[in-house]
Amino acid sequence: MAQLTAFVAGLLFAAGLGLGGMTQPAKVFGFLDIAGSWDPSLAFVMLGAIAVHATAVRRILRRRAPLFVVRFTLPTRRDIDARLVVGAALFGAGWGLVGYCPGPAVAALGGGVPAAAVFVPAMVAGMWMCRALFERPEPARAAAPRHTLPHR
């Protein structure tokens, strides 16, 4: 059921991006062109998304437990480190140069946009390289003891 819910949420997200025109790099470039013919529509889409998210999170966290897992897991880190700053800069540079960020790029790929067919594999390769270069492998964990019923 959790996978179905995630799939439906992804479809809803993609539909919202498509209806809002956010899968079109020209919209992003228009939003970033504050000195020229600025297009504020992306700001309205962002504000709408923030309002929906804030409302949903408040309602969800009032529940005693989540629907599909044992407990809620929320981010705990609040520090700003070099990895965060570099990642944000790369994200912003890619967004400004190409006009895509991950969500709209995948939605555009699903819509058959040729530029997305180039961008998405490059994005995935970049994610893979980042993981290979910067993530430390987790130490091997001892196998958890199995709780079995005694034989009769």
DSSP file (Angstrom, degrees, kcal/mol; ACC not computed):
  #  RESIDUE AA STRUCTURE BP1 BP2  ACC     N-H-->O    O-->H-N    N-H-->O    O-->H-N    TCO  KAPPA ALPHA  PHI   PSI    X-CA   Y-CA   Z-CA
    1    1 A M     >        0   0    0      0, 0.0     4,-2.4     0, 0.0     5,-0.2   0.000 360.0 360.0 360.0 -35.4    0.0    0.0    0.0
    2    2 A A  H  >  +     0   0    0      1,-0.2     4,-2.4     2,-0.2     5,-0.2   0.900 360.0  49.8 -62.5 -40.3    2.9    2.4    0.7
    3    3 A Q  H  > S+     0   0    0      2,-0.2     4,-2.6     1,-0.2    -1,-0.2   0.898 110.2  50.5 -66.1 -39.0    4.2    2.0   -2.8
    4    4 A L  H  > S+     0   0    0      2,-0.2     4,-2.7     1,-0.2    -2,-0.2   0.919 110.9  48.8 -63.9 -43.4    0.8    2.7   -4.3
    5    5 A T  H  X S+     0   0    0     -4,-2.4     4,-2.5     2,-0.2    -2,-0.2   0.917 112.2  48.3 -62.5 -43.5    0.5    5.8   -2.2
    6    6 A A  H  X S+     0   0    0     -4,-2.4     4,-2.4     2,-0.2    -2,-0.2   0.903 111.7  50.3 -63.3 -41.0    3.9    7.0   -3.2
    7    7 A F  H  X S+     0   0    0     -4,-2.6     4,-2.4     2,-0.2    -2,-0.2   0.929 111.7  46.7 -63.2 -46.1    3.1    6.3   -6.9
    8    8 A V  H  X S+     0   0    0     -4,-2.7     4,-2.5     1,-0.2    -2,-0.2   0.898 111.9  51.2 -63.7 -40.5   -0.2    8.3   -6.7
    9    9 A A  H  X S+     0   0    0     -4,-2.5     4,-2.4     2,-0.2    -1,-0.2   0.900 110.3  50.0 -62.9 -39.9    1.6   11.1   -4.9
   10   10 A G  H  X S+     0   0    0     -4,-2.4     4,-2.7     2,-0.2    -2,-0.2   0.898 110.4  49.1 -64.3 -41.0    4.2   11.2   -7.6
   11   11 A L  H  X S+     0   0    0     -4,-2.4     4,-2.6     2,-0.2    -2,-0.2   0.912 111.7  49.1 -64.0 -42.1    1.6   11.2  -10.3
   12   12 A L  H  X S+     0   0    0     -4,-2.5     4,-2.4     2,-0.2    -2,-0.2   0.909 111.7  49.3 -63.1 -42.1   -0.2   14.1   -8.6
   13   13 A F  H  X S+     0   0    0     -4,-2.4     4,-2.4     2,-0.2    -2,-0.2   0.933 112.3  47.4 -61.4 -47.6    3.1   16.0   -8.3
   14   14 A A  H  X S+     0   0    0     -4,-2.7     4,-2.6     1,-0.2    -2,-0.2   0.899 111.4  50.9 -62.4 -41.3    3.9   15.5  -12.0
   15   15 A A  H  X S+     0   0    0     -4,-2.6     4,-3.0     2,-0.2     5,-0.2   0.914 110.2  49.8 -63.3 -41.9    0.4   16.6  -13.0
   16   16 A G  H  X S+     0   0    0     -4,-2.4     4,-2.1     2,-0.2     6,-0.3   0.904 111.4  48.5 -62.6 -41.7    0.7   19.7  -10.9
   17   17 A L  H  <>S+     0   0    0     -4,-2.4     5,-2.2     2,-0.2     6,-0.6   0.920 114.0  46.9 -63.5 -43.0    4.1   20.5  -12.4
   18   18 A G  H ><5S+     0   0    0     -4,-2.6     3,-1.2     1,-0.2    -2,-0.2   0.933 113.2  47.0 -65.3 -46.4    2.7   20.0  -15.9
   19   19 A L  H 3<5S+     0   0    0     -4,-3.0    -1,-0.2     1,-0.3    -2,-0.2   0.855 112.1  51.4 -64.2 -34.4   -0.5   22.0  -15.3
   20   20 A G  T 3<5S-     0   0    0     -4,-2.1    -1,-0.3    -5,-0.2    -2,-0.2   0.502 112.4-120.5 -79.9  -3.5    1.6   24.8  -13.8
   21   21 A G  T X 5S+     0   0    0     -3,-1.2     3,-1.4    -4,-0.4     6,-0.3   0.629  72.1 134.1  75.8  13.2    3.9   24.8  -16.8
   22   22 A M  T 3 < +     0   0    0     -5,-2.2    -4,-0.2     1,-0.3    -5,-0.1   0.523  58.3  68.5 -79.5  -3.5    6.9   24.0  -14.6
   23   23 A T  T 3  S+     0   0    0     -6,-0.6    -1,-0.3    -5,-0.2    -5,-0.1   0.387  83.4  88.8 -89.3   3.7    8.2   21.3  -16.9
   24   24 A Q    X>  -     0   0    0     -3,-1.4     3,-1.7     1,-0.1     4,-1.0  -0.895  69.2-152.9-103.1 113.8    9.0   24.1  -19.5
   25   25 A P  H 3> S+     0   0    0      0, 0.0     4,-2.7     0, 0.0     5,-0.2   0.801  93.3  68.7 -55.3 -28.4   12.5   25.5  -19.0
   26   26 A A  H 3> S+     0   0    0      1,-0.2     4,-2.3     2,-0.2     5,-0.1   0.852  96.2  54.2 -60.2 -33.2   11.3   28.8  -20.5
   27   27 A K  H <> S+     0   0    0     -3,-1.7     4,-1.9    -6,-0.3    15,-0.2   0.915 109.6  46.7 -65.1 -42.8    9.1   29.3  -17.4
   28   28 A V  H  X S+     0   0    0     -4,-1.0     4,-2.4    71,-0.2    -2,-0.2   0.932 112.6  48.9 -65.1 -45.7   12.2   28.9  -15.2
   29   29 A F  H  X S+     0   0    0     -4,-2.7     4,-1.1     1,-0.2    -1,-0.2   0.890 110.4  52.1 -62.5 -37.9   14.2   31.3  -17.3
   30   30 A G  H  < S+     0   0    0     -4,-2.3     9,-1.8    -5,-0.2    -1,-0.2   0.872 110.3  48.5 -64.4 -36.8   11.4   33.8  -17.2
   31   31 A F  H  < S+     0   0    0     -4,-1.9    -2,-0.2     7,-0.2    -1,-0.2   0.889 112.7  47.4 -69.2 -39.3   11.3   33.6  -13.4
   32   32 A L  H  < S+     0   0    0     -4,-2.4     2,-1.8     1,-0.2     3,-0.2   0.640  90.8  86.4 -78.0 -13.6   15.1   34.0  -13.1
   33   33 A D    ><  +     0   0    0     -4,-1.1     3,-0.7     1,-0.2    -1,-0.2  -0.503  47.3 154.2 -86.9  69.2   15.1   37.0  -15.5
   34   34 A I  T 3  S+     0   0    0     -2,-1.8     4,-0.2     1,-0.2    -1,-0.2   0.734  71.4  50.9 -72.9 -21.2   14.4   39.6  -12.9
   35   35 A A  T 3  S+     0   0    0     -3,-0.2    -1,-0.2     2,-0.1    -2,-0.1   0.600 119.3  33.2 -89.6 -11.3   16.1   42.4  -14.9
   36   36 A G  S <  S-     0   0    0     -3,-0.7     2,-1.4    -6,-0.1    -6,-0.0   0.230 127.7 -23.4-111.6-127.7   14.1   41.6  -18.1
   37   37 A S  S    S-     0   0    0      2,-0.0    -4,-0.2    -2,-0.0    -3,-0.1  -0.659  73.4-157.4 -92.8  82.8   10.6   40.3  -18.6
   38   38 A W        -     0   0    0     -2,-1.4    -7,-0.2    -4,-0.2    -8,-0.1  -0.356   7.9-156.0 -66.9 135.3   10.1   38.7  -15.3
   39   39 A D    >   -     0   0    0     -9,-1.8     3,-0.7   -12,-0.2     4,-0.2  -0.939   7.3-172.3-113.0 106.5    7.5   35.9  -15.1
   40   40 A P  T >>  +     0   0    0      0, 0.0     4,-1.5     0, 0.0     3,-0.7   0.449  59.4 100.8 -80.3   2.2    6.2   35.5  -11.5
   41   41 A S  H 3> S+     0   0    0      1,-0.3     4,-2.0     2,-0.2     5,-0.1   0.843  77.6  55.8 -60.4 -34.2    4.2   32.4  -12.2
   42   42 A L  H <> S+     0   0    0     -3,-0.7     4,-2.6   -15,-0.2    -1,-0.3   0.879 104.0  54.9 -64.1 -36.6    6.9   30.1  -10.7
   43   43 A A  H <> S+     0   0    0     -3,-0.7     4,-2.6    -4,-0.2    -1,-0.2   0.894 107.8  49.3 -63.0 -39.2    6.7   32.1   -7.4
   44   44 A F  H  X S+     0   0    0     -4,-1.5     4,-2.3     2,-0.2    -2,-0.2   0.889 110.4  50.0 -68.0 -38.4    3.0   31.5   -7.2
   45   45 A V  H  X S+     0   0    0     -4,-2.0     4,-2.3     2,-0.2    -2,-0.2   0.926 112.3  48.1 -63.9 -43.7    3.4   27.7   -7.9
   46   46 A M  H  X S+     0   0    0     -4,-2.6     4,-2.6     2,-0.2    -2,-0.2   0.922 111.6  49.2 -62.3 -44.7    6.1   27.6   -5.1
   47   47 A L  H  X S+     0   0    0     -4,-2.6     4,-2.2     1,-0.2    -1,-0.2   0.898 111.3  49.9 -63.2 -39.8    3.9   29.5   -2.7
   48   48 A G  H  X S+     0   0    0     -4,-2.3     4,-2.3     2,-0.2    -1,-0.2   0.912 111.6  48.3 -63.4 -42.1    1.0   27.2   -3.4
   49   49 A A  H  X S+     0   0    0     -4,-2.3     4,-2.7     1,-0.2    -2,-0.2   0.898 110.8  50.8 -65.2 -40.6    3.2   24.2   -2.9
   50   50 A I  H  X S+     0   0    0     -4,-2.6     4,-2.8     2,-0.2     5,-0.2   0.905 110.4  49.7 -63.9 -41.2    4.5   25.6    0.4
   51   51 A A  H  X S+     0   0    0     -4,-2.2     4,-2.1     2,-0.2    -2,-0.2   0.923 112.9  46.0 -64.1 -44.7    0.9   26.2    1.6
   52   52 A V  H  X S+     0   0    0     -4,-2.3     4,-2.6     2,-0.2    -2,-0.2   0.930 115.1  47.5 -63.8 -44.8   -0.2   22.7    0.8
   53   53 A H  H  X S+     0   0    0     -4,-2.7     4,-2.9     2,-0.2     5,-0.3   0.929 111.4  49.6 -63.1 -46.4    2.9   21.2    2.4
   54   54 A A  H  X S+     0   0    0     -4,-2.8     4,-1.8     1,-0.2    -1,-0.2   0.907 113.8  46.1 -61.5 -41.9    2.6   23.2    5.6
   55   55 A T  H  X S+     0   0    0     -4,-2.1     4,-1.9    -5,-0.2    -1,-0.2   0.928 114.3  47.6 -65.6 -45.2   -1.0   22.3    6.0
   56   56 A A  H  X S+     0   0    0     -4,-2.6     4,-2.9     1,-0.2     5,-0.2   0.915 110.5  51.1 -64.4 -43.8   -0.4   18.6    5.3
   57   57 A V  H  X S+     0   0    0     -4,-2.9     4,-2.7     1,-0.2    -1,-0.2   0.908 109.0  51.2 -62.5 -41.8    2.5   18.4    7.7
   58   58 A R  H  X S+     0   0    0     -4,-1.8     4,-0.6    -5,-0.3    -1,-0.2   0.919 114.3  43.6 -61.6 -42.4    0.6   20.0   10.5
   59   59 A R  H >< S+     0   0    0     -4,-1.9     3,-0.6     1,-0.2     4,-0.4   0.911 114.9  49.0 -69.1 -41.8   -2.3   17.5   10.0
   60   60 A I  H >< S+     0   0    0     -4,-2.9     3,-1.7     1,-0.2    -2,-0.2   0.921 107.8  52.8 -65.3 -44.3    0.0   14.5    9.6
   61   61 A L  H 3< S+     0   0    0     -4,-2.7    -1,-0.2     1,-0.3    -2,-0.2   0.627  97.5  67.1 -71.9 -11.0    2.1   15.2   12.7
   62   62 A R  T << S+     0   0    0     -4,-0.6    -1,-0.3    -3,-0.6    -2,-0.2   0.657  83.7  96.4 -77.8 -15.2   -1.0   15.4   14.8
   63   63 A R  S <  S-     0   0    0     -3,-1.7    -3,-0.0    -4,-0.4     0, 0.0  -0.333  82.2-127.7 -69.8 155.9   -1.6   11.7   14.2
   64   64 A R  S    S-     0   0    0      1,-0.2    -1,-0.1     7,-0.0    -3,-0.0   0.854  88.3  -3.3 -71.8 -34.4   -0.4    9.2   16.8
   65   65 A A  S    S-     0   0    0      6,-0.1    -1,-0.2    -5,-0.1     6,-0.1  -0.984  81.4 -96.3-153.3 156.0    1.5    7.2   14.2
   66   66 A P        -     0   0    0      0, 0.0     6,-0.0     0, 0.0    -5,-0.0  -0.237  34.7-119.1 -69.5 168.2    2.1    7.3   10.4
   67   67 A L  S    S+     0   0    0      1,-0.1   -65,-0.1   -65,-0.0     3,-0.0   0.853 101.9  24.7 -78.8 -35.2   -0.1    5.0    8.2
   68   68 A F  S    S+     0   0    0    -67,-0.1     2,-0.3   -66,-0.1    -1,-0.1   0.483 117.5  46.0-117.0  -3.9    2.6    2.8    6.6
   69   69 A V  S    S-     0   0    0      1,-0.1     3,-0.1   -67,-0.0     0, 0.0  -0.854  81.5-110.0-133.5 171.1    5.6    2.8    9.0
   70   70 A V  S    S+     0   0    0     -2,-0.3     2,-0.3     1,-0.2    -1,-0.1   0.906  92.3   1.6 -70.8 -43.0    6.1    2.3   12.7
   71   71 A R  S    S-     0   0    0     -6,-0.1     2,-0.2    -3,-0.0    -1,-0.2  -0.950  78.3 -94.5-144.5 162.1    7.1    5.9   13.5
   72   72 A F        -     0   0    0     -2,-0.3     2,-0.5    -3,-0.1    -2,-0.0  -0.520  31.7-157.4 -72.7 142.8    7.7    9.3   12.0
   73   73 A T        +     0   0    0     -2,-0.2     3,-0.0     3,-0.0    -1,-0.0  -0.978  16.0 177.3-124.0 118.1   11.2   10.1   10.9
   74   74 A L        -     0   0    0     -2,-0.5    -2,-0.0     1,-0.0     2,-0.0  -0.874  37.7 -93.7-118.6 150.1   12.0   13.8   10.6
   75   75 A P        -     0   0    0      0, 0.0    -1,-0.0     0, 0.0    -2,-0.0  -0.337  34.8-177.8 -61.4 142.3   15.3   15.5    9.8
   76   76 A T        +     0   0    0     -3,-0.0     2,-0.2    -2,-0.0    -3,-0.0   0.624  49.5  97.4-114.5 -22.4   17.4   16.4   12.8
   77   77 A R        +     0   0    0      1,-0.1     0, 0.0     2,-0.0     0, 0.0  -0.488  33.7 165.1 -73.3 137.5   20.4   18.1   11.3
   78   78 A R        +     0   0    0     -2,-0.2    -1,-0.1     2,-0.0     2,-0.1   0.275  39.6 111.2-130.4   5.1   20.2   21.9   11.2
   79   79 A D        -     0   0    0      1,-0.0     2,-0.6     0, 0.0    -2,-0.0  -0.444  60.9-135.0 -83.7 157.8   23.9   22.8   10.5
   80   80 A I        +     0   0    0     -2,-0.1     2,-0.2     4,-0.0    -2,-0.0  -0.959  32.8 172.6-112.4 116.2   25.1   24.3    7.3
   81   81 A D     >  -     0   0    0     -2,-0.6     4,-2.1     1,-0.1     3,-0.2  -0.655  47.7 -96.3-118.7 176.3   28.3   22.6    6.1
   82   82 A A  H  > S+     0   0    0      1,-0.2     4,-2.9    -2,-0.2     5,-0.3   0.867 121.1  56.8 -61.3 -38.3   30.4   22.8    2.9
   83   83 A R  H  > S+     0   0    0      1,-0.2     4,-2.3     2,-0.2    -1,-0.2   0.899 108.2  47.2 -62.1 -40.5   28.6   19.8    1.3
   84   84 A L  H  > S+     0   0    0     -3,-0.2     4,-2.5     2,-0.2    -1,-0.2   0.922 114.0  47.0 -65.8 -44.8   25.2   21.5    1.7
   85   85 A V  H  X S+     0   0    0     -4,-2.1     4,-2.3     2,-0.2    -2,-0.2   0.924 114.5  45.9 -65.2 -45.4   26.5   24.8    0.3
   86   86 A V  H  X S+     0   0    0     -4,-2.9     4,-2.6     2,-0.2     5,-0.2   0.914 113.5  50.0 -64.6 -42.5   28.3   23.1   -2.7
   87   87 A G  H  X S+     0   0    0     -4,-2.3     4,-2.5    -5,-0.3    -2,-0.2   0.910 111.5  48.0 -62.1 -42.6   25.2   20.9   -3.4
   88   88 A A  H  X S+     0   0    0     -4,-2.5     4,-2.7     2,-0.2    -1,-0.2   0.889 111.7  50.5 -65.6 -38.7   22.9   23.9   -3.3
   89   89 A A  H  X S+     0   0    0     -4,-2.3     4,-2.6     2,-0.2    -2,-0.2   0.917 111.7  47.1 -65.7 -42.9   25.2   25.9   -5.6
   90   90 A L  H  X S+     0   0    0     -4,-2.6     4,-2.6     2,-0.2     5,-0.2   0.911 112.6  50.1 -64.4 -41.8   25.4   23.0   -8.1
   91   91 A F  H  X S+     0   0    0     -4,-2.5     4,-2.6    -5,-0.2    -2,-0.2   0.952 113.4  45.6 -58.9 -50.2   21.6   22.6   -8.0
   92   92 A G  H  X S+     0   0    0     -4,-2.7     4,-2.6     2,-0.2    -2,-0.2   0.885 112.5  50.4 -62.9 -40.2   21.1   26.3   -8.6
   93   93 A A  H  X S+     0   0    0     -4,-2.6     4,-2.5     2,-0.2     5,-0.2   0.929 113.1  45.9 -65.0 -44.1   23.7   26.5  -11.4
   94   94 A G  H  X>S+     0   0    0     -4,-2.6     4,-2.5     2,-0.2     5,-0.7   0.902 113.2  49.9 -64.3 -40.3   22.0   23.5  -13.1
   95   95 A W  H  X5S+     0   0    0     -4,-2.6     4,-1.5    -5,-0.2    -2,-0.2   0.916 115.0  43.6 -64.1 -43.6   18.6   25.0  -12.7
   96   96 A G  H  <5S+     0   0    0     -4,-2.6    -2,-0.2    -5,-0.2    -1,-0.2   0.856 118.5  43.2 -71.6 -35.5   19.7   28.3  -14.1
   97   97 A L  H  <5S+     0   0    0     -4,-2.5    -2,-0.2    -5,-0.2    -3,-0.2   0.883 131.5  19.0 -77.6 -39.0   21.7   26.9  -17.0
   98   98 A V  H  <5S-     0   0    0     -4,-2.5    -3,-0.2    -5,-0.2    -2,-0.2   0.724  92.5-127.2-107.6 -28.2   19.2   24.2  -18.1
   99   99 A G  S  <<S+     0   0    0     -4,-1.5     2,-0.4    -5,-0.7   -71,-0.2   0.591  72.5 105.7  88.6  10.6   15.9   25.2  -16.6
  100  100 A Y        -     0   0    0     -6,-0.6    -1,-0.3   -72,-0.1    -2,-0.2  -0.944  42.9-175.4-123.3 145.1   15.2   21.9  -15.0
  101  101 A C     >  -     0   0    0     -2,-0.4     4,-2.3    -3,-0.1     5,-0.2  -0.813  51.3 -87.2-121.5 172.7   15.4   20.6  -11.4
  102  102 A P  H  > S+     0   0    0      0, 0.0     4,-2.3     0, 0.0     5,-0.2   0.861 120.4  47.5 -53.8 -49.7   14.8   16.9  -10.6
  103  103 A G  H  > S+     0   0    0      1,-0.2     4,-2.3     2,-0.2     5,-0.2   0.963 117.0  40.2 -59.7 -57.0   11.0   16.8  -10.3
  104  104 A P  H  > S+     0   0    0      0, 0.0     4,-2.7     0, 0.0    -1,-0.2   0.838 113.2  57.1 -61.6 -31.7   10.1   18.7  -13.4
  105  105 A A  H  X S+     0   0    0     -4,-2.3     4,-2.3     2,-0.2    -2,-0.2   0.928 109.3  44.1 -65.0 -44.0   12.9   16.9  -15.4
  106  106 A V  H  X S+     0   0    0     -4,-2.3     4,-2.3    -5,-0.2    -1,-0.2   0.901 114.3  50.2 -67.6 -39.8   11.4   13.5  -14.6
  107  107 A A  H  X S+     0   0    0     -4,-2.3     4,-1.2    -5,-0.2    -2,-0.2   0.913 111.8  48.2 -63.4 -41.1    7.9   14.8  -15.4
  108  108 A A  H  <>S+     0   0    0     -4,-2.7     5,-2.5     2,-0.2    -2,-0.2   0.877 109.0  53.7 -66.3 -37.2    9.2   16.2  -18.7
  109  109 A L  H ><5S+     0   0    0     -4,-2.3     3,-1.7     1,-0.2    -2,-0.2   0.925 107.2  51.0 -61.0 -44.2   10.9   12.9  -19.4
  110  110 A G  H 3<5S+     0   0    0     -4,-2.3    -1,-0.2     1,-0.3    -2,-0.2   0.783 107.6  54.5 -62.9 -26.7    7.6   11.1  -18.9
  111  111 A G  T 3<5S-     0   0    0     -4,-1.2    -1,-0.3    -5,-0.2    -2,-0.2   0.398 120.7-109.5 -87.7   2.5    6.0   13.6  -21.3
  112  112 A G  T < 5 +     0   0    0     -3,-1.7    -3,-0.2     1,-0.2    -2,-0.1   0.744  56.4 164.8  80.3  24.2    8.5   12.7  -24.0
  113  113 A V    >>< -     0   0    0     -5,-2.5     4,-1.1     1,-0.2     3,-0.6  -0.652  32.0-146.4 -77.3 121.1   10.5   16.0  -23.9
  114  114 A P  H 3> S+     0   0    0      0, 0.0     4,-0.7     0, 0.0     3,-0.5   0.864  95.5  55.7 -58.5 -39.3   13.8   15.3  -25.8
  115  115 A A  H >> S+     0   0    0      1,-0.2     4,-2.5     2,-0.2     3,-0.9   0.864 104.6  54.5 -62.8 -34.1   15.9   17.7  -23.7
  116  116 A A  H <> S+     0   0    0     -3,-0.6     4,-2.7     1,-0.2    -1,-0.2   0.814  98.0  63.7 -68.1 -29.2   14.8   15.8  -20.5
  117  117 A A  H 3< S+     0   0    0     -4,-1.1    -1,-0.2    -3,-0.5    -2,-0.2   0.721 111.6  37.4 -67.6 -19.4   16.0   12.6  -22.1
  118  118 A V  H <X S+     0   0    0     -3,-0.9     4,-1.4    -4,-0.7    -2,-0.2   0.829 118.3  48.6 -92.4 -43.8   19.5   14.1  -22.0
  119  119 A F  H  X S+     0   0    0     -4,-2.5     4,-2.8     1,-0.2     5,-0.2   0.922 105.9  54.6 -66.1 -46.9   19.2   15.9  -18.7
  120  120 A V  H  X S+     0   0    0     -4,-2.7     4,-2.8     1,-0.2     5,-0.2   0.918 109.0  46.1 -61.3 -47.6   17.8   13.0  -16.6
  121  121 A P  H  > S+     0   0    0      0, 0.0     4,-2.4     0, 0.0    -1,-0.2   0.899 114.2  49.8 -61.9 -36.1   20.5   10.5  -17.3
  122  122 A A  H  X S+     0   0    0     -4,-1.4     4,-2.3     2,-0.2    -2,-0.2   0.903 111.3  49.5 -65.3 -39.7   23.2   13.2  -16.7
  123  123 A M  H  X S+     0   0    0     -4,-2.8     4,-2.4     2,-0.2    -1,-0.2   0.925 111.2  48.3 -63.6 -45.2   21.4   14.0  -13.4
  124  124 A V  H  X S+     0   0    0     -4,-2.8     4,-2.5     1,-0.2    -2,-0.2   0.902 110.8  51.4 -63.1 -40.6   21.3   10.4  -12.3
  125  125 A A  H  X S+     0   0    0     -4,-2.4     4,-2.7    -5,-0.2    -1,-0.2   0.909 109.7  50.2 -62.4 -41.6   25.0   10.0  -13.2
  126  126 A G  H  X S+     0   0    0     -4,-2.3     4,-2.4     2,-0.2    -2,-0.2   0.897 110.7  49.1 -63.1 -40.5   25.8   13.1  -11.1
  127  127 A M  H  X S+     0   0    0     -4,-2.4     4,-2.4     2,-0.2    -2,-0.2   0.911 111.9  49.0 -64.0 -41.7   23.9   11.6   -8.2
  128  128 A W  H  X S+     0   0    0     -4,-2.5     4,-2.7     2,-0.2    -2,-0.2   0.929 111.5  49.0 -63.8 -44.8   25.7    8.3   -8.6
  129  129 A M  H  X S+     0   0    0     -4,-2.7     4,-2.4     2,-0.2     5,-0.2   0.909 110.7  50.7 -62.3 -41.9   29.1   10.0   -8.7
  130  130 A C  H  X S+     0   0    0     -4,-2.4     4,-2.8     1,-0.2     5,-0.5   0.932 112.2  46.7 -61.4 -45.2   28.3   12.1   -5.6
  131  131 A R  H  X S+     0   0    0     -4,-2.4     4,-1.6     1,-0.2    -2,-0.2   0.926 113.9  48.0 -62.5 -44.1   27.3    9.0   -3.7
  132  132 A A  H  < S+     0   0    0     -4,-2.7    -1,-0.2     1,-0.2    -2,-0.2   0.859 119.9  38.3 -66.1 -35.2   30.4    7.1   -4.8
  133  133 A L  H  < S+     0   0    0     -4,-2.4    -2,-0.2    -5,-0.2    -1,-0.2   0.850 128.4  23.4 -84.6 -35.7   32.7    9.9   -3.9
  134  134 A F  H  < S+     0   0    0     -4,-2.8     2,-0.5    -5,-0.2    -3,-0.2   0.657  93.7  89.6-115.4 -17.3   31.3   11.3   -0.7
  135  135 A E     <  -     0   0    0     -4,-1.6     3,-0.0    -5,-0.5    -4,-0.0  -0.707  65.7-138.2 -89.4 131.3   29.2    8.8    1.1
  136  136 A R        -     0   0    0     -2,-0.5     2,-0.1     1,-0.1    -2,-0.1  -0.646  25.4-111.3 -82.0 137.7   30.9    6.7    3.6
  137  137 A P        -     0   0    0      0, 0.0    -1,-0.1     0, 0.0     3,-0.1  -0.436  36.0-109.8 -66.2 143.2   29.9    3.0    3.6
  138  138 A E        -     0   0    0      1,-0.1     3,-0.1    -2,-0.1    -3,-0.0  -0.483  37.9-103.4 -71.2 142.5   28.1    2.0    6.7
  139  139 A P        -     0   0    0      0, 0.0    -1,-0.1     0, 0.0     2,-0.1  -0.326  45.9 -91.7 -64.1 149.9   30.1   -0.3    9.1
  140  140 A A        -     0   0    0     -3,-0.1     2,-0.4     1,-0.1     0, 0.0  -0.390  44.1-142.2 -63.1 135.5   29.0   -3.9    8.9
  141  141 A R        -     0   0    0     -3,-0.1     2,-0.1    -2,-0.1     3,-0.1  -0.781  16.3-110.9-101.9 145.0   26.4   -4.6   11.5
  142  142 A A        -     0   0    0     -2,-0.4     2,-0.1     1,-0.1    -1,-0.0  -0.470  46.0 -95.6 -68.6 143.6   26.2   -7.8   13.5
  143  143 A A        -     0   0    0     -2,-0.1    -1,-0.1     1,-0.1     3,-0.1  -0.375  42.3-113.6 -62.2 135.0   23.3   -9.9   12.6
  144  144 A A        -     0   0    0      1,-0.1    -1,-0.1    -2,-0.1     2,-0.0  -0.451  37.1-101.1 -69.4 141.1   20.4   -9.2   14.9
  145  145 A P        -     0   0    0      0, 0.0     2,-0.4     0, 0.0    -1,-0.1  -0.370  36.4-125.4 -63.9 140.6   19.5  -12.2   17.1
  146  146 A R        -     0   0    0     -3,-0.1     2,-0.8    -2,-0.0    -3,-0.0  -0.701  11.3-141.8 -89.0 137.4   16.5  -14.1   15.8
  147  147 A H        +     0   0    0     -2,-0.4     2,-0.3     2,-0.0    -1,-0.0  -0.867  32.8 169.8 -99.9 109.0   13.6  -14.7   18.2
  148  148 A T        -     0   0    0     -2,-0.8     3,-0.0     3,-0.0    -2,-0.0  -0.831  38.1-104.5-118.8 156.9   12.3  -18.1   17.5
  149  149 A L        -     0   0    0     -2,-0.3     2,-0.0     1,-0.1    -2,-0.0  -0.580  43.7-108.1 -75.7 140.1    9.9  -20.3   19.4
  150  150 A P        -     0   0    0      0, 0.0     2,-0.1     0, 0.0    -1,-0.1  -0.350  35.6-107.3 -67.3 150.4   11.4  -23.1   21.4
  151  151 A H              0   0    0      1,-0.1    -3,-0.0    -3,-0.0     0, 0.0  -0.477 360.0 360.0 -74.5 148.9   11.0  -26.6   20.0
  152  152 A R              0   0    0     -2,-0.1    -1,-0.1     0, 0.0     0, 0.0   0.440 360.0 360.0 -92.0 360.0    8.6  -28.8   21.9
